[in-house]
Amino acid sequence: MSPTVLVVEDDEILRSLVVDAISLLGLCVIDCASADDALTTLEGSSSIALVMTDVCMPGSMDGLELAQVIWSRWPCLPVIVTSGNRSIPDGLLPSHAMFLRKPWALDVLHEAVRKYLPA
């Protein structure tokens, strides 16, 4: 079974595009529309090998807060944080995390995913 990527994005169209793009790499993808749903999904699955989350989302926490919960509860789980209206300096993220500024190109997304899930 191939590794699973959890995509957390509140924009339905963008979420669908990201799922399709990551699926092209032969990976399983689970998607959630909020950080709250993502946390529930993470608690119920041991197969998730990478999380990609948008920063700005509705709910009780945004994508950065979700990432902080992931890093405290699942310290080895890599996270790709993405946003079109916020920026995060590299020094603020753990070594197993990265920031991708929207809009990103398909090859940039694939390169980021491959960094954490080599084929």
C-alpha positions, 0 to 999 in steps of 0.5 A: 500500500502506498503512503497516504497524504492528508490534504487540508484545504477549505476551498473545494475546487483547490482541494480537488485539484491538489488531491488530483495532483498528488494522486498523479504521484501514485499516492493515496490521498485523503482530504479534509475541509478544515483543521478540525476534520483533519485532526479527527482523521489523523487520530483515526489513521496510522497510514498518513505519512504527510500532511499538506495544509492551507493556513487560512481556514474556518473552524476552531484552528487554522492550518498553522495551529493544526501544524503545531498540534501535529508537531506536538502529537506526531513529531515525526510527521512532515507537514507542507504549509501553504498560503496565498496571503501569508508567508512563513520564514523558513526558520520558524518551521521544523526541519521536517516542514516546509512552506509553499507560497500559492500559487505554486506550479505542479512540478513544485508541488510534486517536488515538495511531496517527493522530498518527504515521500520518495518514490 
